[in-house]
Amino acid sequence: MVNAGLVLEGGGMKGIYTAGVLEYFLEKDLFFSHIYGVSAGACHMCSYLSKQKERAYDIAVDYLDSQYYCGLKSLATTGDLFNVDMCYHLIPDYLYPYDYETYKQYPGKAYAVVTNIRTGKPEYLRVQDMKKEIDAIRASASLPLVSRNVKIGGKLYLDGGISDAIPLKKSILDGNAKNVVIMTKEIGYERKPVSSQQLALIKARYRKYPKVYELMATRHDRYNEDLRFIERQQKNGQAFVIRPKHPSEVGRIEKDREKMTALYKEGYQDAADCYEELLQYLGTDKRETGV
């Protein structure tokens, strides 16, 4: 394990790119002392730390055709676009059993980034027991408008991406002088403002929690500033960034298996292509055979 931070951006189904990168890291037995997962990034962090090869990919593509897994039927009947019972119970406990014990043996610190909808502030929930604390992962991936609020310890949470989409600053503040940032948006991407129609829906839906509206109305400004911050950190050696080189055809809610597979392979190949450079950056002597 290297003493460095690993920051995993969200992005819905585009997160399959991150799964590809992490698959390569898993094959090389490359792990980090601190991990910060946001939304889809938090979800893919799970299979990476349980060391279950190809699990993240299989789960991402095996249930695309199931309305019970993700779709309007789930949204209408449960209040969640991604069915909570299937995603956080049926799959990890029965359909594709999760290795909870291996996860517990991870010696580092793993965090799910969530947004407190009362305060509007990001919180970084450490996940030490995936079985008991899986709601932290669920909260991090609960998108506004298409997910129910998630209650943990008396607080209400939603998607971490609306308050801290790429928590590099948090990792640096935690003492990580070197950080690997896996992003799902391509080089040259710049976030546009949320549409007025969507903002109107958010204002109505979260009228009791006005901070959600404020966050969504200014989300593009914070994200684009994060991009500039990351560029500066790359230059001074505090960040090593892996991200798609070109726009992806994968949508945030994607049903096309071929498109998902292509983006997964792209992430895997990008990780392979920069691996030696990454080792030099991290100052580790890990090679083809692992430690």
ZATIMI-184523 format. One line per 10 residues: their letters; for each residue y negated, z negated, x of N, C-alpha, C, O. Coordinates in steps of 0.2 Angstrom, whole numbers. Example, Ala and Ser with C-alpha at 12.3 -4.5 7.8 and 13.67 -1.06 7.14 Angstrom:
<sites>
AS = 28:-39:66:22:-39:62:16:-39:66:17:-42:71; 11:-35:64:5:-36:68:0:-39:64:-6:-40:67
</sites>
This chain:
<sites>
MVNAGLVLEG = 6:0:4:0:0:0:-6:0:4:-7:-4:9; -11:4:3:-17:5:7:-23:0:3:-23:-1:-3; -27:-2:8:-32:-7:5:-38:-2:3:-43:-1:7; -38:0:-3:-43:5:-5:-43:5:-13:-38:3:-16; -48:8:-16:-49:8:-23:-46:15:-25:-47:20:-22; -43:15:-31:-41:21:-34:-44:22:-41:-43:17:-45; -49:26:-42:-52:27:-49:-50:33:-53:-50:38:-50; -48:32:-59:-45:37:-63:-49:38:-69:-49:34:-74; -52:44:-69:-57:46:-75:-52:47:-81:-46:49:-80; -55:47:-87:-52:49:-93:-53:56:-94:-54:60:-90
GGMKGIYTAG = -52:58:-101:-53:65:-102:-48:68:-108:-47:74:-108; -45:63:-111:-40:66:-116:-34:69:-113:-32:67:-108; -32:75:-116:-26:78:-114:-28:81:-107:-23:83:-103; -34:82:-105:-35:85:-98:-33:80:-93:-32:81:-87; -31:74:-95:-29:69:-90:-22:71:-87:-20:67:-83; -19:76:-90:-13:78:-87:-14:80:-80:-9:80:-76; -20:82:-78:-21:84:-71:-20:78:-67:-17:78:-62; -23:72:-69:-22:66:-66:-15:64:-65:-13:61:-60; -11:65:-70:-4:64:-70:0:68:-64:4:65:-61; -3:74:-63:0:78:-58:-2:75:-51:3:75:-46
VLEYFLEKDL = -8:73:-50:-10:70:-44:-6:64:-42:-3:63:-37; -5:59:-47:-2:53:-47:6:54:-45:9:50:-42; 8:60:-48:15:61:-47:17:63:-39:22:60:-36; 12:66:-36:12:68:-29:12:61:-25:15:60:-20; 7:57:-27:6:50:-24:13:46:-24:15:43:-19; 16:47:-30:22:43:-31:27:45:-27:31:41:-24; 28:52:-26:33:55:-22:32:52:-14:37:52:-10; 26:52:-12:24:50:-6:24:42:-5:22:40:1; 25:38:-10:25:31:-10:18:29:-8:17:24:-4; 13:32:-10:6:30:-9:3:26:-14:2:29:-20
FFSHIYGVSA = 1:20:-13:-1:15:-18:-8:12:-15:-9:12:-9; -12:9:-20:-18:7:-18:-19:-1:-20:-16:-3:-25; -23:-4:-17:-24:-11:-18:-27:-13:-25:-26:-18:-28; -32:-8:-27:-36:-9:-33:-36:-2:-37:-37:3:-34; -34:-3:-43:-34:3:-47:-38:2:-54:-37:-3:-57; -42:7:-55:-47:7:-61:-45:13:-66:-47:18:-64; -42:11:-71:-40:17:-76:-44:17:-82:-45:12:-85; -47:23:-84:-51:24:-89:-48:28:-94:-46:34:-93; -47:26:-100:-44:30:-106:-37:34:-104:-33:30:-102; -37:40:-104:-31:44:-102:-29:42:-94:-23:41:-93
GACHMCSYLS = -34:40:-90:-33:38:-84:-29:31:-84:-24:30:-80; -30:27:-88:-27:20:-89:-20:22:-91:-15:18:-89; -19:26:-96:-12:28:-98:-8:31:-93:-2:29:-92; -10:35:-89:-6:38:-83:-5:33:-78:0:34:-74; -10:28:-77:-9:23:-72:-2:19:-73:1:17:-69; 0:19:-80:6:15:-82:12:17:-78:16:14:-75; 13:24:-79:20:27:-76:19:27:-69:25:27:-66; 14:28:-66:13:28:-59:15:21:-56:18:21:-51; 13:16:-59:14:9:-56:21:7:-58:23:2:-55; 24:10:-63:31:8:-64:36:12:-60:42:11:-60
KQKERAYDIA = 33:17:-56:37:21:-52:42:25:-55:47:27:-52; 40:28:-61:45:32:-65:43:39:-64:38:42:-68; 46:43:-60:45:49:-58:45:54:-64:50:54:-68; 40:58:-65:39:63:-70:39:60:-77:38:64:-82; 38:54:-78:38:50:-85:31:52:-88:31:54:-94; 26:52:-84:19:53:-87:19:61:-90:16:62:-95; 22:65:-86:22:72:-88:26:73:-95:24:76:-100; 32:70:-95:37:71:-100:34:68:-107:34:71:-112; 30:62:-106:27:59:-112:22:63:-115:21:64:-121; 18:66:-110:12:70:-112:14:77:-116:10:79:-120
VDYLDSQYYC = 20:79:-114:22:86:-117:27:86:-122:28:90:-126; 31:81:-122:37:80:-126:36:80:-134:40:81:-138; 30:77:-135:29:75:-142:23:79:-145:20:77:-150; 21:84:-142:15:88:-144:16:91:-151:11:91:-155; 22:93:-153:23:95:-160:24:90:-165:25:92:-171; 24:84:-164:25:79:-168:18:76:-171:14:74:-168; 17:77:-178:11:75:-181:11:67:-181:6:64:-182; 17:64:-181:17:57:-181:14:54:-174:12:49:-174; 15:58:-169:12:56:-162:5:57:-162:1:52:-160; 2:63:-164:-5:64:-163:-7:69:-168:-4:75:-168
GLKSLATTGD = -12:68:-172:-14:73:-177:-17:70:-183:-18:64:-184; -19:74:-188:-23:72:-194:-19:67:-198:-21:63:-201; -12:69:-198:-8:65:-202:-8:57:-200:-8:53:-204; -8:56:-193:-8:50:-191:-15:47:-192:-15:41:-194; -20:51:-191:-27:48:-192:-28:46:-199:-31:40:-201; -25:50:-204:-26:48:-211:-22:42:-213:-24:38:-218; -16:41:-210:-12:36:-213:-12:29:-209:-10:24:-211; -15:30:-203:-15:24:-198:-22:22:-196:-23:16:-194; -27:27:-196:-33:26:-194:-34:28:-186:-39:27:-183; -28:30:-183:-28:32:-176:-26:39:-175:-21:41:-178
LFNVDMCYHL = -30:43:-172:-27:50:-170:-21:50:-167:-16:54:-168; -20:45:-162:-14:44:-158:-10:38:-161:-13:33:-161; -5:39:-164:-1:34:-168:0:28:-163:4:29:-158; -2:23:-165:-2:17:-161:6:14:-160:8:13:-155; 9:14:-166:16:12:-165:20:16:-161:25:14:-157; 19:23:-161:23:27:-157:21:27:-150:26:26:-146; 15:27:-149:13:27:-142:14:21:-138:15:21:-132; 13:15:-141:13:9:-138:19:4:-139:20:-2:-137; 24:7:-143:30:3:-145:36:8:-145:41:7:-141; 36:13:-149:42:17:-150:44:21:-143:50:21:-141
IPDYLYPYDY = 39:24:-140:40:27:-134:42:22:-128:47:23:-125; 38:17:-126:39:13:-121:46:9:-121:49:7:-117; 47:7:-128:53:3:-129:59:6:-131:65:3:-130; 59:12:-133:65:15:-136:66:23:-134:71:24:-131; 61:27:-135:62:34:-133:62:36:-126:66:40:-124; 57:32:-122:57:33:-115:55:27:-112:50:25:-110; 61:22:-111:59:15:-109:55:14:-103:56:18:-98; 50:10:-104:46:9:-98:49:3:-94:52:-2:-96; 48:4:-87:51:-1:-82:45:-7:-81:42:-7:-77; 46:-11:-86:41:-17:-86:42:-21:-80:37:-24:-77
ETYKQYPGKA = 48:-22:-77:49:-26:-72:46:-23:-65:43:-27:-61; 47:-17:-64:44:-14:-58:37:-14:-58:33:-16:-53; 34:-13:-64:26:-14:-65:24:-21:-62:19:-22:-59; 28:-26:-64:26:-33:-63:26:-34:-55:22:-39:-53; 30:-30:-52:31:-31:-44:25:-28:-40:24:-29:-34; 21:-24:-44:15:-21:-40:10:-26:-38:8:-31:-41; 9:-27:-31:6:-32:-28:-2:-32:-28:-5:-36:-26; -4:-26:-30:-12:-25:-31:-15:-27:-37:-11:-31:-41; -21:-25:-39:-24:-27:-45:-25:-20:-49:-29:-15:-46; -23:-20:-55:-24:-14:-59:-28:-16:-65:-27:-21:-69
YAVVTNIRTG = -33:-12:-67:-38:-13:-72:-38:-8:-77:-38:-2:-75; -39:-10:-84:-40:-5:-89:-47:-6:-91:-50:-11:-92; -51:0:-90:-58:-1:-92:-59:0:-99:-57:5:-102; -63:-5:-102:-64:-5:-110:-72:-6:-111:-75:-8:-107; -74:-4:-117:-80:-5:-119:-81:-10:-125:-78:-10:-130; -85:-16:-124:-86:-21:-129:-91:-18:-134:-96:-17:-132; -89:-17:-140:-93:-13:-144:-99:-18:-147:-103:-15:-150; -98:-24:-146:-104:-29:-148:-109:-29:-143:-115:-28:-144; -107:-29:-136:-112:-30:-131:-114:-23:-128:-120:-22:-125; -110:-18:-129:-111:-11:-126:-109:-11:-119:-111:-6:-116
KPEYLRVQDM = -106:-16:-116:-105:-17:-109:-98:-15:-107:-93:-16:-111; -96:-12:-102:-90:-11:-100:-86:-18:-97:-90:-22:-95; -80:-18:-99:-76:-24:-96:-70:-21:-92:-68:-16:-94; -68:-25:-88:-62:-22:-83:-57:-27:-84:-56:-33:-81; -52:-26:-88:-46:-30:-90:-41:-29:-85:-38:-24:-85; -39:-34:-82:-34:-34:-77:-27:-34:-81:-26:-38:-85; -23:-30:-79:-16:-29:-83:-11:-31:-78:-9:-27:-73; -8:-37:-79:-3:-40:-74:4:-39:-77:9:-39:-74; 4:-40:-84:11:-39:-88:10:-34:-93:7:-35:-98; 13:-28:-92:11:-22:-96:14:-24:-103:11:-21:-108
KKEIDAIRAS = 20:-27:-104:23:-29:-110:18:-33:-114:17:-32:-120; 15:-38:-111:11:-43:-115:4:-40:-116:0:-42:-121; 1:-36:-111:-6:-34:-111:-7:-27:-112:-12:-24:-110; -2:-23:-115:-3:-16:-117:-9:-14:-121:-11:-9:-121; -11:-19:-125:-17:-18:-129:-23:-16:-125:-28:-13:-127; -23:-18:-119:-29:-17:-114:-29:-9:-113:-34:-6:-113; -23:-6:-112:-22:1:-111:-24:5:-118:-28:10:-117; -22:2:-123:-23:5:-130:-31:5:-131:-34:10:-133; -34:-1:-129:-41:-1:-130:-45:4:-126:-50:7:-128; -43:5:-120:-46:9:-115:-46:16:-118:-50:20:-116
ASLPLVSRNV = -41:18:-121:-40:25:-124:-41:26:-131:-39:31:-134; -45:21:-134:-46:22:-141:-53:25:-142:-58:22:-142; -53:31:-144:-59:36:-144:-63:34:-151:-60:33:-156; -70:34:-150:-74:32:-156:-72:38:-162:-71:43:-160; -73:35:-168:-72:39:-174:-65:41:-176:-63:41:-181; -60:41:-171:-53:43:-172:-49:38:-170:-43:39:-169; -51:32:-169:-47:26:-167:-50:20:-171:-56:19:-172; -45:15:-172:-48:8:-174:-50:4:-168:-48:5:-163; -54:0:-170:-57:-5:-165:-50:-9:-163:-46:-11:-167; -50:-11:-156:-45:-15:-154:-47:-22:-152:-52:-23:-148
KIGGKLYLDG = -44:-27:-155:-46:-34:-154:-42:-37:-149:-36:-38:-149; -45:-40:-144:-42:-44:-138:-46:-50:-137:-52:-50:-135; -42:-56:-138:-46:-62:-136:-52:-63:-140:-57:-66:-138; -52:-61:-146:-58:-62:-151:-63:-57:-150:-68:-57:-154; -63:-52:-145:-68:-47:-144:-65:-40:-147:-59:-39:-147; -70:-36:-149:-68:-29:-151:-70:-24:-146:-75:-24:-143; -65:-19:-145:-66:-14:-139:-64:-7:-142:-61:-6:-146; -67:-3:-138:-66:5:-139:-65:8:-132:-65:4:-127; -64:14:-132:-64:18:-125:-68:16:-120:-74:16:-121; -65:15:-114:-70:13:-108:-74:18:-106:-79:17:-102
GISDAIPLKK = -72:25:-108:-76:30:-105:-83:31:-108:-88:34:-105; -85:27:-114:-91:28:-116:-96:23:-113:-102:24:-114; -94:18:-109:-98:14:-105:-98:15:-98:-103:14:-94; -92:16:-95:-91:17:-88:-86:22:-87:-80:20:-86; -87:29:-87:-83:34:-87:-79:35:-80:-73:37:-80; -83:33:-75:-80:34:-68:-82:28:-64:-87:28:-61; -78:22:-64:-80:16:-62:-80:15:-54:-77:10:-52; -83:20:-51:-83:19:-43:-87:14:-41:-86:10:-36; -93:13:-45:-98:7:-43:-94:0:-43:-95:-4:-39; -90:-1:-48:-86:-7:-49:-81:-8:-44:-81:-13:-41
SILDGNAKNV = -78:-2:-41:-73:-3:-36:-77:-5:-30:-74:-9:-26; -83:-2:-28:-86:-4:-22:-89:-11:-22:-88:-15:-17; -91:-13:-28:-93:-20:-29:-88:-25:-28:-89:-31:-26; -82:-23:-30:-76:-27:-29:-74:-27:-21:-69:-31:-20; -77:-24:-17:-76:-24:-10:-72:-19:-7:-70:-19:-1; -71:-13:-11:-67:-8:-8:-72:-3:-4:-76:1:-7; -71:-3:2:-76:2:6:-73:9:6:-77:13:7; -67:10:4:-65:17:3:-62:17:-4:-58:13:-6; -63:23:-7:-60:24:-14:-58:31:-15:-61:36:-12; -53:32:-18:-51:39:-20:-52:40:-28:-50:35:-32
VIMTKEIGYE = -56:45:-29:-58:46:-36:-54:52:-39:-55:58:-36; -50:51:-44:-47:57:-47:-51:59:-54:-51:55:-58; -54:65:-54:-58:67:-60:-54:72:-64:-50:76:-61; -56:73:-70:-53:78:-74:-58:84:-76:-56:89:-79; -64:83:-74:-69:88:-75:-70:92:-69:-70:89:-63; -70:99:-69:-70:103:-64:-77:103:-60:-82:100:-62; -77:105:-53:-83:105:-49:-88:109:-53:-87:115:-55; -94:107:-53:-100:110:-56:-101:108:-63:-106:110:-66; -96:104:-66:-97:102:-73:-103:97:-74:-104:93:-69; -106:98:-79:-112:93:-81:-111:92:-89:-110:96:-93
RKPVSSQQLA = -111:85:-90:-110:83:-97:-116:85:-102:-122:84:-100; -115:88:-108:-120:89:-112:-121:84:-117:-116:80:-118; -127:83:-120:-128:78:-125:-123:78:-131:-121:84:-133; -121:73:-134:-117:73:-140:-121:76:-146:-127:75:-146; -118:80:-150:-122:83:-155:-125:79:-160:-122:73:-161; -130:81:-164:-133:76:-169:-129:75:-175:-129:69:-177; -124:80:-176:-120:78:-182:-115:73:-180:-113:68:-184; -112:73:-174:-108:68:-172:-111:61:-171:-108:56:-173; -117:61:-169:-121:55:-168:-122:52:-175:-122:46:-176; -123:56:-180:-124:53:-187:-118:50:-189:-119:45:-192
LIKARYRKYP = -112:53:-188:-106:50:-190:-105:43:-186:-103:38:-189; -107:43:-180:-106:37:-176:-110:32:-179:-108:26:-179; -116:33:-180:-121:28:-183:-119:25:-189:-120:19:-190; -116:30:-193:-113:27:-200:-107:23:-199:-106:18:-202; -103:25:-195:-96:22:-194:-97:15:-191:-94:10:-192; -102:15:-186:-102:9:-182:-109:5:-183:-112:3:-179; -111:5:-189:-118:2:-191:-118:-5:-190:-123:-8:-188; -112:-9:-189:-112:-16:-188:-112:-17:-180:-113:-22:-177; -111:-11:-176:-111:-11:-169:-115:-6:-166:-113:-1:-164; -122:-7:-167:-127:-2:-165:-126:0:-157:-129:6:-155
KVYELMATRH = -123:-4:-153:-123:-2:-146:-118:4:-145:-119:7:-140; -114:5:-150:-109:11:-149:-114:17:-150:-113:22:-146; -118:17:-155:-122:23:-156:-127:24:-149:-128:29:-147; -130:18:-147:-134:19:-141:-130:22:-135:-133:26:-131; -124:19:-134:-120:22:-129:-119:29:-129:-119:33:-124; -117:32:-135:-115:39:-136:-121:43:-136:-121:49:-133; -127:41:-138:-133:45:-137:-135:46:-130:-139:51:-129; -134:41:-126:-136:42:-119:-130:43:-114:-131:43:-108; -124:44:-117:-118:45:-112:-119:51:-107:-117:50:-101; -122:56:-109:-123:62:-104:-127:60:-98:-126:62:-93
DRYNEDLRFI = -132:56:-100:-137:54:-94:-133:50:-89:-134:51:-83; -129:45:-92:-126:40:-87:-120:44:-83:-119:43:-77; -117:49:-87:-111:52:-83:-114:57:-78:-111:57:-72; -119:60:-79:-122:65:-74:-125:61:-68:-125:64:-63; -128:55:-70:-130:51:-64:-124:49:-60:-124:48:-54; -118:47:-63:-112:45:-60:-110:51:-55:-108:50:-50; -111:57:-57:-109:63:-53:-113:63:-47:-111:64:-41; -119:62:-48:-124:62:-42:-122:56:-37:-122:57:-31; -121:50:-40:-119:44:-36:-112:46:-32:-112:44:-26; -107:49:-35:-101:51:-32:-102:55:-26:-99:55:-21
ERQQKNGQAF = -107:60:-27:-108:65:-22:-111:61:-16:-109:63:-10; -115:56:-17:-118:53:-12:-113:48:-8:-113:48:-2; -109:45:-12:-103:41:-9:-98:46:-5:-96:43:0; -97:52:-7:-93:56:-3:-96:57:4:-93:57:9; -103:58:4:-106:60:10:-106:54:15:-106:54:21; -106:47:12:-106:42:17:-99:39:18:-99:33:21; -94:42:15:-87:40:17:-84:35:12:-79:32:14; -88:33:7:-85:28:2:-81:31:-4:-78:28:-8; -80:38:-4:-77:41:-9:-73:47:-7:-76:51:-3; -67:48:-9:-63:54:-8:-61:57:-15:-58:53:-18
VIRPKHPSEV = -64:63:-16:-63:65:-23:-58:71:-24:-58:75:-20; -54:70:-29:-49:75:-31:-51:77:-38:-50:73:-42; -52:84:-39:-54:86:-46:-52:93:-46:-52:97:-41; -52:96:-52:-50:103:-53:-56:107:-50:-62:106:-50; -54:113:-47:-59:118:-44:-62:122:-50:-67:125:-48; -58:123:-55:-60:128:-60:-60:125:-67:-56:120:-68; -64:127:-72:-63:125:-79:-56:126:-81:-52:131:-80; -53:121:-85:-47:121:-88:-47:124:-95:-52:123:-99; -41:127:-97:-41:129:-104:-38:123:-109:-38:124:-115; -36:118:-106:-34:112:-110:-39:108:-113:-44:106:-110
GRIEKDREKM = -39:108:-120:-44:104:-124:-42:97:-124:-37:94:-121; -47:93:-126:-46:85:-126:-40:83:-130:-36:79:-129; -39:87:-136:-33:86:-140:-29:93:-140:-31:98:-144; -24:94:-135:-21:100:-134:-14:100:-137:-11:95:-136; -12:106:-139:-5:106:-142:-1:111:-138:5:112:-140; -4:115:-133:0:120:-130:3:117:-124:0:115:-119; 10:117:-124:14:115:-118:13:118:-112:12:115:-106; 12:125:-112:11:129:-106:5:128:-103:4:127:-97; -1:127:-107:-7:125:-104:-7:118:-100:-10:117:-95; -4:113:-104:-3:107:-101:1:107:-94:-1:103:-90
TALYKEGYQD = 6:110:-94:11:111:-88:7:114:-83:7:112:-77; 3:119:-84:-1:122:-79:-6:118:-76:-7:118:-69; -9:114:-80:-14:109:-77:-11:103:-73:-14:101:-68; -5:101:-75:-1:96:-72:1:99:-65:0:95:-60; 3:105:-65:5:108:-58:-1:108:-54:-1:108:-48; -7:110:-57:-13:111:-53:-15:104:-49:-17:104:-44; -14:99:-53:-16:92:-50:-11:90:-45:-13:88:-40; -5:92:-46:0:90:-41:-1:94:-34:-1:92:-29; -3:101:-35:-4:105:-29:-10:103:-26:-11:103:-20; -15:101:-30:-22:99:-26:-21:93:-22:-23:92:-17
AADCYEELLQ = -16:88:-25:-15:82:-21:-11:84:-14:-12:81:-9; -6:89:-15:-2:91:-9:-7:94:-4:-6:93:2; -12:98:-6:-16:102:-2:-21:98:2:-22:99:8; -23:92:-1:-27:88:3:-24:81:6:-28:77:8; -18:81:5:-14:75:7:-16:73:14:-17:67:16; -15:77:19:-16:75:26:-24:73:27:-25:68:31; -28:77:24:-35:75:24:-36:68:21:-40:64:24; -33:66:16:-33:60:12:-31:54:17:-34:49:17; -25:56:20:-22:50:25:-27:49:30:-28:43:32; -30:54:33:-35:53:38:-41:49:36:-44:44:39
YLGTDKRETG = -43:50:30:-49:46:27:-47:39:26:-51:35:27; -41:38:23:-38:31:22:-37:27:28:-36:21:28; -36:31:34:-34:28:40:-27:25:40:-26:20:43; -22:29:37:-15:26:36:-11:31:40:-13:37:41; -5:29:42:-1:33:46:5:35:41:11:37:44; 5:35:35:10:37:30:11:45:31:6:48:32; 17:47:31:19:54:32:24:56:27:25:52:22; 27:61:28:32:64:23:37:59:21:39:59:15; 39:54:25:45:50:23:42:43:20:46:39:19; 36:43:19:33:37:16:31:32:22:29:34:27
V = 32:25:20:30:20:25:34:20:31:33:16:35
</sites>
